[in-house]
């Protein structure tokens, strides 16, 4: 008989006084520790249980602890081993075929989970719903079937009167399907409390501050929020498996370095005790490290991990974000576009099937990801929209002529008035709004892509980058390039970028990378995807904070105990 049942027997204890004291001193320690923790929140340290009535406490926790207090019971027992312990999902799948009224008496199983709800159907029958990883299984506790285990009628009442929504329970019993067709575990003994919930777990949570800052409570109450995080795992796994199936190897590159590198942005600064004489930066992107691996002979590499940009927070941006970048030697732009379309069409189908199969409360992508995706040429599409030609974008007069175009069209100017920023504004005004369906923007002006190869466009006669940018729902999802592999051209482009940097941007000429290029970088295709935005797209979320386990940085910094 499980030790968890001892407190539920109303029979007198037949141990000696000495044995009882020994048991009390050992088993009751977790309860006294709880009292100490409850009062430590108010800055009070207790010497023992005798101080309970004399010290201020969290009233809710005090009430719950008094309700649970029993000297013969460990509130946080070690979990007992069992050869047939099943998750709620595995139990539902294994025994879904049972017919109404059928019980598998030969299958002794254990399920565990959080108490979602319970129903008392008279003094001798209790139904318990356990939730685990989005799956719910019913436990059926019938007093008549438990009398042989030594449980008394009074002990049975004590059991269900102490239940609280949110408690962690373990139920041992037999697979059973009720006459109404409800798959259940017919309890062979009273369920064991593994960890009590010391707060009242609400059935709904509307307060935005609580939802944002106490994410654990949000996930317990709002199943849809938890399902978004599960979907995020599915998205990352699909991307990873797509690349592994193409013989890529997954790597990890440095997050801390002397310079951020890989993009133009404001980096986070920190220090290390080992290098007290210099500042370190958190990476902006892993790009330059990954291309060094291509130089080292690893022809297909990818990394899924965090990057950091010390910039603003909005519904699409967070200073800490997750990307996937891959680099493939001897791959051109068309090959990268085809890889992307194949990956995303497969991902959309996989997510739709899984969401439907598991009945997740998510909208899912209602987007046609069938290949080929639409394409928009950067310069010619803008010229058609504004009914005029753009100036020659590499000329010294390009800035003044672009400013004149903005003035004539009454387009608001960006804060930083450089050629790249003005071109970005034109893209945001005339290209991105056309990208509700999956759309590639191609042939960007060279100044927008300092790390990609360039060529003369045969139609516009402008110097453009071998680059394609995928937008879906008017949001950028993927950037892909043919990488610049000439150390001489790369140096020129780095020097031009220094002229365009904004105040506070971390941009230096990475001499180490230029030196590495001298060893010979093969023609290489590079690809970067914002995982957070991809998860937003696949889940139907409208804010980046919804697809981050603990929300955006503002939520994380402001998070606190309830």
CORVEN-V49004 format. One record per backbone hydrogen bond with DSSP energy under -1.0 kcal/mol. NH is the residue of the N-H (numbers start at 1). CO is the residue of the C=O. Records with the same first field share a line. If there is no record, write none. Layout:
BEGIN
NH = CO + CO
END
This chain:
BEGIN
5 = 2
6 = 3
8 = 5
9 = 6
20 = 16
21 = 17
22 = 18
23 = 19
24 = 20
25 = 21
26 = 22
27 = 23
28 = 24
32 = 28
33 = 29
34 = 30
35 = 31
36 = 32
37 = 33
38 = 34
39 = 35
40 = 36
42 = 39
43 = 40
44 = 39
51 = 48
52 = 49
54 = 51
62 = 58
63 = 59
64 = 60
65 = 61
66 = 62
67 = 63
68 = 64
69 = 65
73 = 70
85 = 82
86 = 110
91 = 87
92 = 88
93 = 89
94 = 90
95 = 91
98 = 95
101 = 177
102 = 99
104 = 175
105 = 103
107 = 104
109 = 173
110 = 84
111 = 171
113 = 169
114 = 131
115 = 167
116 = 129
117 = 129
119 = 127
121 = 125
126 = 141
127 = 119
128 = 139
129 = 117
130 = 137
131 = 114
132 = 135
135 = 132
137 = 130
138 = 183
139 = 128
140 = 185
141 = 126
143 = 124
145 = 142
146 = 143
147 = 143
149 = 146
150 = 147
151 = 146
156 = 152
157 = 153
158 = 154
159 = 155
160 = 156
161 = 157
162 = 158
166 = 115
167 = 164
168 = 195
169 = 113
170 = 192
171 = 111
173 = 109
174 = 186
176 = 184
177 = 102
178 = 182
181 = 178
184 = 176
185 = 138
186 = 174
187 = 140
188 = 172
192 = 170
194 = 168
195 = 168
211 = 207
212 = 208
213 = 209
214 = 210
218 = 214
219 = 215
220 = 216
221 = 217
222 = 218
226 = 222
227 = 223
228 = 224
229 = 225
230 = 226
231 = 227
232 = 228
233 = 229
234 = 230
235 = 231
236 = 232
237 = 233
238 = 234
239 = 235
240 = 236
241 = 237
242 = 238
243 = 239
244 = 240
245 = 241
246 = 243
247 = 244
248 = 243
249 = 300
251 = 302
257 = 281
270 = 280
275 = 272
278 = 275
280 = 270
281 = 257
282 = 268
283 = 255
290 = 286
291 = 287
292 = 288
293 = 289
294 = 290
295 = 291
296 = 292
297 = 294
298 = 293
301 = 327
302 = 249
303 = 325
305 = 323
307 = 321
308 = 283
309 = 319
310 = 266
311 = 309
314 = 317
321 = 307
323 = 305
324 = 529
325 = 303
326 = 527
327 = 301
328 = 525
329 = 299
330 = 523
331 = 328
336 = 332
337 = 333
338 = 334
339 = 335
340 = 336
341 = 337
342 = 338
343 = 339
344 = 340
345 = 341
346 = 342
347 = 343
348 = 344
349 = 345
350 = 346
351 = 347
352 = 348
353 = 349
354 = 350
355 = 351
356 = 352
357 = 353
358 = 354
360 = 355
362 = 360
374 = 438
376 = 440
378 = 442
381 = 377
382 = 378
383 = 379
384 = 380
385 = 381
386 = 382
388 = 383
395 = 392
398 = 395
401 = 397
402 = 398
403 = 399
404 = 400
405 = 401
406 = 402
407 = 403
408 = 404
409 = 405
411 = 406
418 = 416
422 = 418
423 = 419
424 = 420
425 = 421
426 = 422
427 = 423
428 = 424
429 = 425
430 = 426
431 = 427
432 = 427
434 = 431
435 = 432
439 = 471
440 = 374
441 = 469
442 = 376
443 = 467
446 = 463
448 = 445
449 = 446
452 = 449
453 = 482
455 = 464
457 = 462
461 = 457
464 = 455
465 = 444
466 = 453
467 = 465
468 = 480
469 = 441
470 = 478
471 = 439
472 = 475
473 = 436
474 = 435
475 = 472
477 = 470
478 = 470
479 = 528
480 = 468
481 = 526
482 = 466
483 = 524
484 = 451
490 = 486
491 = 487
492 = 488
493 = 489
494 = 490
495 = 491
496 = 492
497 = 493
498 = 494
505 = 502
506 = 265
511 = 509
514 = 510
515 = 511
516 = 512
517 = 513
519 = 516
520 = 517
525 = 328
526 = 481
527 = 326
528 = 479
529 = 324
530 = 477
531 = 322
534 = 530
535 = 531
536 = 532
537 = 533
538 = 534
539 = 535
540 = 536
544 = 315
546 = 543
547 = 544
551 = 548
556 = 552
557 = 553
558 = 554
END
